[in-house]
């Protein structure tokens, strides 16, 4: 996979311009790609935590399985994301990770990060920023689950995916996005029943805030949908270096 086509390089560049050496170091994280299928488990809770995955193609999610058999989806990973950053300091996996659709992943051990830490301050800072943002995403997910209505939850989640995709894949001129999550997956993300998710989609459609055709969503007025979901995109900001440079 060339650096020009690399989702990882594109993702990192959103934080800060990369040198040729930085791009080469990132390219090393995408060697030996592994093709995976929808539903494949990358790891399960309590598995040994010895490596990271870069997600080059496809979508994935992390989850916790509850004692009563219910499942809570915690994070949704998009192409370009690094999976497993939060478990760097742990010996066992804290969550399971499963593919939403067919994709391509690249595995690299924790020890490989030593090369990045020693050779690139920029990439080290970006990785720290990514881990921080993943923590903020979980914080926002907690607020969404506990304090917002079903209408707000769904609108907020869709806007989050819309903005995250715009950063790596570009914004569609018709304000559309592909959301390859099943109704059951959305229910497990939002803490709702699949029936409630369906009814909420219908309500938002009737209000003219979004239109759904299978996994394709059209947002006629993203600002109005953001308002409906109490969505504030500040928690998705990735310009950490701009703030540091301003201080300097």
PATORZA-162168 format. One record per atom (N, C-alpha, C, CB): y, x, z. Coordinates in steps of 0.2 Angstrom, whole numbers, padded with zeros to 4 digits, always signed. Glycine has a CB too. Example, Ala and Ser with C-alpha at 12.3 -4.5 7.8 and 13.67 -1.06 7.14 Angstrom:
residues 2
-0028+0066+0039 -0022+0062+0039 -0016+0066+0039 -0022+0057+0045 -0011+0064+0035 -0005+0068+0036 +0000+0064+0039 -0003+0070+0029 
//
This chain:
residues 248
-0006+0004+0000 +0000+0000+0000 +0006+0004+0000 +0000-0005+0006 +0011+0004-0005 +0017+0008-0005 +0022+0005+0000 +0019+0007-0012 +0026+0010+0002 +0031+0008+0006 +0036+0003+0003 +0035+0015+0008 +0037+0003-0003 +0041-0001-0006 +0039-0009-0005 +0042+0000-0014 +0032-0009-0005 +0029-0016-0004 +0028-0018+0003 +0023-0017-0009 +0029-0013+0007 +0026-0014+0014 +0031-0019+0018 +0026-0007+0018 +0027-0024+0021 +0030-0029+0025 +0033-0025+0032 +0026-0035+0027 +0029-0020+0034 +0031-0017+0040 +0037-0013+0039 +0025-0012+0042 +0038-0009+0034 +0044-0006+0032 +0050-0011+0032 +0044-0002+0026 +0049-0016+0028 +0054-0021+0028 +0056-0024+0034 +0052-0027+0023 +0051-0025+0039 +0053-0028+0045 +0057-0023+0049 +0046-0030+0049 +0055-0017+0049 +0058-0012+0053 +0065-0011+0051 +0054-0005+0053 +0066-0011+0044 +0073-0010+0041 +0078-0015+0044 +0073-0010+0034 +0076-0021+0046 +0080-0026+0048 +0084-0024+0055 +0077-0033+0050 +0081-0019+0058 +0083-0016+0064 +0088-0010+0063 +0078-0014+0069 +0086-0006+0058 +0090+0000+0057 +0088+0003+0051 +0090+0005+0063 +0093+0006+0047 +0091+0010+0041 +0085+0015+0043 +0097+0013+0037 +0081+0016+0038 +0075+0021+0039 +0076+0027+0035 +0068+0018+0038 +0074+0033+0038 +0074+0039+0034 +0067+0039+0030 +0075+0045+0038 +0067+0044+0025 +0061+0045+0022 +0055+0047+0027 +0061+0051+0017 +0057+0051+0032 +0051+0052+0037 +0049+0046+0041 +0054+0058+0041 +0054+0042+0043 +0052+0036+0046 +0047+0032+0042 +0058+0032+0048 +0049+0031+0035 +0045+0027+0031 +0038+0030+0030 +0048+0026+0024 +0037+0036+0030 +0031+0040+0030 +0027+0038+0036 +0032+0047+0029 +0030+0039+0042 +0027+0037+0048 +0024+0030+0048 +0031+0039+0054 +0028+0025+0046 +0026+0018+0046 +0021+0017+0041 +0032+0014+0044 +0021+0021+0035 +0016+0020+0030 +0009+0022+0033 +0017+0025+0024 +0009+0027+0038 +0003+0029+0041 +0000+0024+0045 +0004+0035+0045 +0004+0019+0047 +0001+0013+0051 -0002+0008+0047 +0007+0010+0055 -0002+0009+0040 -0005+0004+0036 -0010+0006+0032 +0001+0001+0032 -0013+0012+0034 -0019+0015+0030 -0025+0011+0032 -0020+0022+0032 -0030+0011+0027 -0036+0007+0028 -0035+0000+0030 -0040+0011+0034 -0032-0004+0026 -0031-0011+0027 -0038-0015+0027 -0027-0014+0022 -0038-0020+0031 -0044-0024+0032 -0043-0031+0030 -0047-0023+0039 -0046-0034+0026 -0046-0041+0024 -0049-0045+0029 -0049-0042+0017 -0045-0050+0031 -0048-0055+0036 -0047-0062+0033 -0044-0054+0043 -0051-0067+0036 -0051-0074+0034 -0048-0078+0039 -0058-0076+0032 -0045-0084+0037 -0043-0089+0041 -0048-0091+0047 -0041-0096+0037 -0046-0091+0053 -0051-0092+0058 -0054-0086+0061 -0056-0097+0056 -0053-0080+0058 -0056-0074+0061 -0052-0073+0067 -0056-0069+0056 -0056-0070+0072 -0054-0068+0079 -0052-0060+0078 -0058-0070+0085 -0046-0058+0079 -0045-0051+0080 -0047-0048+0086 -0037-0050+0078 -0046-0052+0092 -0049-0050+0098 -0049-0056+0102 -0045-0044+0101 -0052-0056+0108 -0053-0061+0113 -0050-0059+0120 -0060-0064+0113 -0048-0064+0124 -0046-0062+0131 -0051-0057+0134 -0045-0068+0135 -0049-0052+0137 -0053-0048+0141 -0057-0042+0137 -0058-0051+0145 -0056-0043+0130 -0058-0037+0126 -0054-0031+0128 -0058-0039+0119 -0057-0025+0127 -0054-0019+0128 -0047-0018+0124 -0058-0012+0127 -0042-0016+0127 -0035-0016+0124 -0034-0008+0122 -0029-0018+0128 -0036-0006+0116 -0036+0001+0114 -0032+0002+0108 -0043+0003+0113 -0030-0003+0104 -0026-0002+0098 -0021-0008+0097 -0031-0002+0092 -0017-0007+0092 -0013-0012+0089 -0015-0014+0082 -0005-0009+0089 -0012-0020+0080 -0013-0021+0073 -0006-0022+0070 -0017-0028+0072 -0006-0020+0063 +0000-0022+0059 -0002-0028+0055 +0003-0016+0055 +0002-0033+0054 +0000-0039+0050 +0003-0038+0044 +0002-0045+0054 +0000-0036+0039 +0003-0035+0032 +0004-0041+0028 -0001-0029+0028 -0002-0045+0028 -0001-0052+0025 -0005-0057+0029 -0005-0051+0018 -0002-0063+0028 -0005-0069+0032 -0002-0070+0039 -0012-0068+0033 -0003-0076+0042 -0001-0078+0048 -0006-0078+0053 +0002-0085+0048 -0004-0076+0060 -0009-0076+0065 -0006-0079+0071 -0012-0069+0067 -0010-0080+0077 -0007-0083+0083 -0011-0080+0089 -0007-0090+0083 -0007-0079+0094 -0011-0077+0101 -0011-0084+0105 -0007-0072+0104 -0016-0084+0109 -0017-0090+0113 -0021-0088+0120 -0022-0095+0109 -0020-0093+0125 -0024-0093+0131 -0029-0099+0131 -0020-0092+0137 -0035-0098+0132 -0040-0103+0133 -0040-0105+0140 -0047-0101+0130 -0039-0112+0141 -0039-0114+0148 -0046-0117+0150 -0034-0120+0149 -0047-0117+0157 -0054-0119+0160 -0056-0126+0157 -0053-0119+0167 -0052-0130+0156 -0054-0137+0154 -0055-0137+0146 -0049-0142+0156 -0055-0131+0143 -0056-0131+0136 -0050-0132+0131 -0061-0137+0134 -0044-0133+0134 -0038-0134+0131 -0036-0127+0129 -0033-0138+0135 -0032-0127+0124 -0029-0120+0121 -0021-0121+0121 -0032-0118+0114 -0018-0115+0123 -0011-0115+0123 -0009-0109+0118 -0007-0114+0130 -0006-0110+0112 -0004-0105+0108 +0003-0102+0110 -0003-0108+0100 +0003-0096+0111 +0009-0093+0114 +0014-0090+0109 +0007-0087+0119 +0011-0086+0104 +0015-0083+0099 +0012-0084+0092 +0016-0076+0100 +0017-0085+0087 +0015-0085+0080 +0017-0079+0077 +0017-0092+0076 +0012-0075+0073 +0014-0069+0070 +0015-0070+0063 +0009-0064+0072 +0020-0067+0060 +0021-0067+0053 +0020-0060+0050 +0029-0069+0052 +0020-0060+0043 +0019-0053+0040 +0024-0049+0042 +0019-0054+0032 +0022-0043+0043 +0027-0037+0046 +0027-0036+0053 +0034-0039+0044 +0024-0041+0057 +0024-0041+0064 +0019-0036+0067 +0022-0048+0067 +0020-0033+0072 +0015-0028+0076 +0012-0032+0081 +0018-0022+0078 +0005-0033+0081 +0002-0037+0086 -0001-0033+0092 -0004-0041+0083 +0000-0034+0098 -0003-0031+0103 +0002-0026+0107 -0009-0027+0101 +0008-0026+0105 +0013-0022+0109 +0013-0023+0116 +0020-0023+0106 +0013-0029+0118 +0014-0031+0126 +0008-0028+0130 +0015-0038+0127 +0002-0027+0127 -0004-0025+0130 -0004-0017+0130 -0010-0028+0127 +0001-0014+0128 +0000-0006+0128 -0001-0003+0135 +0007-0003+0126 +0001-0006+0140 +0000-0004+0147 -0006-0007+0150 +0006-0005+0151 -0010-0010+0147 -0016-0014+0150 -0023-0011+0147 -0015-0021+0149 -0028-0012+0151 -0035-0010+0148 -0038-0016+0145 -0039-0007+0154 -0036-0022+0147 -0040-0028+0144 -0035-0032+0140 -0043-0032+0149 -0037-0036+0135 -0033-0040+0132 -0031-0046+0136 -0036-0043+0126 -0024-0048+0136 -0022-0053+0140 -0022-0060+0137 -0015-0052+0142 -0023-0060+0130 -0023-0066+0126 -0028-0065+0120 -0016-0068+0123 -0030-0070+0117 -0034-0069+0111 -0030-0070+0105 -0040-0075+0111 -0032-0067+0099 -0028-0067+0093 -0032-0070+0088 -0025-0061+0092 -0030-0075+0084 -0034-0077+0078 -0030-0078+0072 -0037-0084+0080 -0033-0077+0066 -0029-0078+0060 -0028-0086+0058 -0033-0075+0054 -0022-0087+0056 -0021-0094+0054 -0023-0095+0047 -0013-0096+0054 -0023-0090+0043 -0024-0090+0036 -0027-0083+0034 -0018-0092+0031 -0030-0083+0028 -0032-0076+0025 -0027-0071+0025 -0035-0077+0018 -0028-0065+0027 -0023-0060+0027 -0026-0053+0027 -0019-0061+0033 -0021-0048+0028 -0023-0041+0028 -0020-0038+0035 -0020-0038+0022 -0024-0035+0038 -0022-0031+0044 -0024-0024+0044 -0025-0034+0051 -0020-0020+0048 -0022-0013+0048 -0022-0011+0056 -0016-0008+0045 -0027-0008+0058 -0028-0006+0065 -0026+0001+0066 -0036-0007+0067 -0023+0002+0072 -0022+0009+0073 -0022+0010+0081 -0015+0012+0071 -0025+0015+0084 -0025+0016+0091 -0019+0017+0095 -0030+0022+0093 -0019+0016+0101 -0013+0017+0105 -0011+0024+0105 -0014+0015+0112 -0015+0029+0104 -0014+0036+0104 -0009+0038+0098 -0020+0040+0104 -0010+0034+0093 -0006+0035+0087 +0002+0034+0088 -0008+0031+0081 +0003+0030+0093 +0010+0029+0094 +0014+0036+0097 +0011+0024+0100 +0009+0040+0099 +0012+0047+0102 +0016+0050+0096 +0007+0051+0105 +0013+0050+0090 +0016+0053+0084 +0023+0050+0083 +0012+0052+0078 +0024+0044+0084 +0030+0041+0083 +0035+0043+0088 +0029+0033+0082 +0033+0042+0094 +0037+0044+0100 +0040+0051+0099 +0033+0043+0107 +0035+0056+0097 +0037+0063+0096 +0042+0064+0090 +0031+0067+0096 +0041+0060+0085 +0044+0062+0079 +0050+0058+0077 +0039+0062+0073 +0051+0052+0080 +0056+0048+0078 +0059+0044+0083 +0054+0043+0072 +0065+0045+0085 +0069+0042+0090 +0070+0035+0088 +0075+0045+0092 +0072+0034+0081 +0074+0028+0078 +0068+0023+0079 +0076+0028+0071 +0062+0025+0077 +0056+0021+0077 +0054+0019+0084 +0050+0024+0073 +0055+0024+0088 +0053+0022+0095 +0058+0017+0098 +0054+0029+0100 +0064+0017+0096 +0069+0012+0099 +0067+0005+0096 +0076+0014+0097 +0065+0005+0089 +0064-0001+0086 +0058-0004+0089 +0063+0000+0078 +0053+0000+0090 +0047-0003+0094 +0048-0006+0100 +0041+0003+0094 +0053-0003+0104 +0055-0005+0111 +0058-0012+0110 +0059+0000+0114 +0063-0012+0104 +0067-0018+0103 +0062-0024+0101 +0072-0017+0097 +0057-0022+0097 +0052-0027+0095 +0048-0030+0101 +0047-0024+0090 +0046-0026+0105 +0042-0028+0111 +0047-0032+0116 +0040-0022+0116 +0053-0031+0116 +0058-0035+0120 +0059-0041+0117 +0065-0031+0120 +0060-0042+0110 +0061-0048+0107 +0054-0052+0107 +0062-0047+0099 +0048-0049+0107 +0042-0054+0108 +0043-0057+0115 +0036-0049+0107 +0045-0053+0120 +0046-0056+0127 +0051-0062+0127 +0048-0051+0132 +0056-0061+0123 +0061-0066+0123 +0059-0072+0119 +0068-0064+0119 +0054-0071+0114 +0051-0077+0111 +0047-0081+0116 +0047-0074+0105 +0043-0077+0120 +0039-0081+0125 +0044-0085+0130 +0035-0076+0129 +0049-0082+0132 +0054-0085+0136 +0056-0092+0133 +0060-0081+0138 +0058-0091+0127 +0061-0097+0123 +0055-0102+0122 +0064-0095+0117 +0049-0100+0121 +0044-0105+0121 +0043-0108+0127 +0037-0101+0119 +0043-0105+0133 +0043-0108+0139 +0048-0114+0140 +0043-0103+0145 +0054-0112+0139 +0059-0117+0139 +0058-0123+0135 +0066-0114+0137 +0055-0122+0129 +0054-0127+0124 +0048-0131+0127 +0052-0124+0117 +0043-0128+0130 +0038-0132+0132 +0040-0137+0138 +0032-0128+0134 +0044-0134+0142 +0045-0137+0149 +0051-0142+0149 +0045-0132+0154 +0056-0141+0145 +0062-0144+0146 +0065-0148+0140 +0067-0139+0148 +0061-0148+0134 +0064-0152+0128 +0059-0157+0127 +0065-0147+0123 +0062-0162+0123 +0058-0168+0121 +0054-0166+0115 +0063-0174+0119 +0049-0170+0113 +0045-0169+0107 +0049-0168+0101 +0040-0175+0106 +0054-0172+0100 +0059-0171+0094 +0062-0164+0094 +0064-0177+0094 +0065-0162+0100 +0068-0156+0101 +0063-0150+0100 +0072-0155+0108 +0057-0151+0103 +0052-0145+0102 +0050-0144+0095 +0046-0147+0106 +0049-0149+0091 +0047-0148+0084 +0053-0145+0080 +0044-0155+0081 +0059-0148+0081 +0064-0146+0077 +0066-0139+0079 +0071-0150+0079 +0065-0137+0085 +0067-0130+0087 +0062-0125+0084 +0067-0130+0095 +0055-0127+0085 +0050-0122+0082 +0051-0121+0075 +0043-0125+0084 +0052-0127+0071 +0053-0126+0064 +0059-0122+0062 +0054-0133+0061 +0065-0122+0066 +0070-0118+0065 +0069-0111+0066 +0076-0121+0069 +0065-0110+0071 +0063-0103+0073 +0059-0100+0067 +0059-0103+0080 +0054-0103+0065 +0050-0101+0059 +0055-0099+0053 +0044-0105+0058 +0059-0104+0052 +0064-0104+0046 +0068-0097+0046 +0068-0110+0046 +0071-0096+0052 +0075-0090+0053 +0071-0084+0053 +0079-0091+0059 +0065-0084+0056 +0061-0078+0056 +0059-0076+0049 +0055-0078+0061 +0057-0081+0045 +0054-0079+0038 +0060-0077+0034 +0051-0086+0035 +0066-0080+0035 +0072-0077+0031 +0073-0070+0032 +0078-0081+0033 +0072-0067+0038 +0073-0060+0039 +0068-0055+0035 +0072-0059+0047 +0062-0058+0034 +0058-0053+0030 +0056-0055+0023 +0051-0053+0034 +0056-0062+0022 +0054-0064+0016 +0060-0067+0012 +0049-0070+0016 +0066-0067+0015 +0072-0070+0011 +0072-0077+0012 +0072-0068+0004 +0078-0080+0012 +0079-0087+0013 +0079-0091+0006 +0086-0088+0016 +0075-0096+0006 +0074-0100+0000 +0080-0104-0002 +0068-0105+0000 +0082-0104-0008 +0088-0108-0010 +0088-0115-0009 +0089-0107-0018 +0082-0118-0009 +0082-0125-0007 +0081-0127+0000 +0076-0128-0011 +0081-0121+0004 +0080-0122+0012 +0073-0125+0013 +0086-0126+0015 +0068-0122+0010 +0062-0124+0012 +0058-0118+0015 +0058-0126+0005 +0052-0120+0018 +0048-0115+0021 +0041-0117+0020 +0050-0113+0028 +0036-0112+0020 +0029-0114+0021 +0027-0113+0028 +0025-0109+0016 +0024-0118+0031 +0021-0118+0038 +0014-0120+0038 +0025-0123+0042 +0010-0114+0037 +0003-0115+0036 -0001-0117+0043 +0000-0109+0033 +0002-0120+0048 -0001-0122+0054 -0004-0129+0053 +0003-0122+0060 -0010-0130+0056 -0013-0137+0056 -0009-0141+0061 -0020-0137+0057 -0010-0148+0061 -0007-0152+0066 -0010-0151+0073 -0008-0160+0064 -0016-0149+0073 -0019-0147+0080 -0016-0140+0082 -0027-0146+0079 -0015-0135+0078 -0011-0129+0080 -0004-0131+0082 -0011-0124+0074 -0001-0135+0079 +0006-0137+0081 +0006-0140+0088 +0010-0141+0076 +0001-0144+0089 +0001-0147+0095 -0001-0142+0101 -0005-0152+0095 -0005-0137+0099 -0006-0132+0104 +0000-0127+0105 -0012-0128+0102 +0004-0127+0101 +0011-0123+0101 +0015-0127+0106 +0014-0121+0095 +0016-0133+0104 +0021-0137+0107 +0019-0141+0114 +0024-0142+0102 +0013-0141+0115 +0011-0144+0121 +0011-0152+0120 +0015-0143+0127 +0009-0154+0114 +0009-0161+0113 +0002-0163+0110 +0015-0163+0107 +0001-0169+0109 -0005-0171+0106 -0004-0171+0098 -0008-0178+0108 -0010-0170+0094 -0009-0170+0087 -0005-0177+0084 -0015-0170+0083 -0007-0183+0088 -0004-0189+0086 +0003-0189+0087 -0007-0195+0090 +0005-0186+0093 +0013-0186+0094 +0016-0181+0089 +0014-0183+0102 +0013-0176+0087 +0016-0171+0082 +0017-0175+0076 +0012-0165+0081 +0012-0179+0074 +0013-0183+0067 +0018-0188+0068 +0006-0187+0066 +0019-0191+0073 +0024-0196+0074 +0031-0193+0074 +0023-0200+0081 +0032-0187+0077 +0038-0184+0078 +0040-0181+0071 +0038-0178+0082 +0035-0179+0067 +0037-0177+0060 +0040-0183+0056 +0030-0174+0056 +0036-0189+0057 +0039-0195+0054 +0046-0197+0056 +0034-0201+0055 +0047-0196+0062 +0054-0198+0065 +0059-0193+0062 +0054-0198+0072 +0058-0187+0061 +0062-0182+0059 +0063-0183+0051 +0060-0175+0060 +0058-0185+0048 +0058-0187+0041 +0063-0193+0040 +0051-0188+0038 +0062-0198+0044 +0066-0204+0043 +0073-0203+0044 +0063-0210+0048 +0075-0198+0049 +0082-0196+0050 +0085-0192+0044 +0082-0193+0057 +0080-0190+0040 +0083-0186+0034 +0084-0178+0036 +0089-0188+0032 +0081-0176+0042 +0081-0169+0044 +0076-0165+0041 +0081-0169+0052 +0071-0167+0039 +0066-0163+0036 +0061-0167+0032 +0062-0158+0041 +0058-0165+0027 +0053-0168+0023 +0047-0164+0022 +0056-0170+0016 +0041-0166+0023 +0035-0162+0023 +0030-0165+0018 +0031-0163+0030 +0028-0160+0014 +0023-0161+0009 +0017-0156+0010 +0025-0160+0002 +0012-0158+0014 +0007-0153+0017 +0010-0148+0021 +0002-0151+0011 +0009-0141+0018 +0012-0136+0022 +0019-0133+0020 +0007-0130+0022 +0022-0137+0016 +0028-0136+0013 +0034-0140+0017 +0029-0136+0006 +0039-0137+0020 +0044-0141+0023 +0050-0140+0019 +0044-0139+0030 +0054-0145+0018 +0061-0145+0015 +0066-0147+0021 +0061-0149+0009 +0071-0143+0022 +0076-0144+0027 +0082-0146+0023 +0077-0138+0032 +0084-0152+0022 +0090-0154+0018 +0097-0151+0021 +0091-0161+0018 +0097-0151+0028 +0103-0148+0032 +0100-0144+0038 +0107-0155+0034 +0099-0138+0037 +0096-0134+0042 +0101-0134+0049 +0096-0127+0040 +0107-0134+0048 +0112-0135+0053 +0111-0141+0058 +0119-0134+0051 +0110-0147+0054 +0108-0153+0058 +0102-0153+0061 +0108-0159+0053 +0097-0149+0058 +0090-0149+0062 +0091-0144+0068 +0085-0146+0057 +0095-0139+0067 +0096-0134+0073 +0099-0138+0078 +0100-0128+0071 +0104-0142+0077 +0107-0146+0082 +0102-0151+0085 +0113-0150+0079 +0098-0154+0082 +0093-0158+0084 +0088-0155+0089 +0089-0162+0079 +0087-0148+0088 +0082-0145+0092 +0086-0140+0097 +0078-0140+0088 +0092-0141+0098 +0096-0137+0103 +0094-0129+0101 +0094-0139+0110 +0094-0128+0095 +0092-0121+0093 +0098-0116+0092 +0089-0121+0086 +0098-0111+0096 +0103-0106+0096 +0099-0099+0094 +0106-0105+0103 +0101-0097+0088 +0097-0091+0085 +0099-0084+0088 +0099-0091+0078 +0103-0084+0093 +0104-0078+0096 +0098-0074+0099 +0109-0079+0102 +0093-0078+0101 +0087-0074+0104 +0083-0071+0098 +0083-0079+0108 +0085-0072+0092 +0081-0069+0086 +0085-0063+0084 +0080-0074+0081 +0091-0062+0087 +0095-0056+0084 +0091-0049+0085 +0102-0056+0088 +0092-0045+0080 +0088-0039+0080 +0093-0033+0078 +0083-0039+0074 +0100-0034+0079 +0104-0029+0077 +0106-0025+0084 +0111-0032+0074 +0101-0023+0087 +0102-0019+0094 +0106-0013+0092 +0095-0018+0097 +0105-0009+0087 +0108-0003+0085 +0115-0004+0084 +0105+0000+0079 +0117-0010+0081 +0124-0011+0080 +0128-0011+0087 +0126-0017+0076 +0125-0014+0092 +0128-0014+0098 +0129-0007+0101 +0125-0019+0103 +0123-0003+0101 +0123+0004+0103 +0129+0008+0100 +0117+0007+0103 +0129+0007+0093 +0134+0011+0089 +0141+0010+0091 +0133+0010+0082 +0142+0003+0093 +0149+0001+0094 +0151+0004+0101 +0149-0007+0095 +0146+0005+0106 +0147+0008+0112 +0149+0015+0111 +0142+0007+0117 +0145+0018+0107 +0146+0026+0105 +0153+0027+0102 +0140+0028+0101 
//
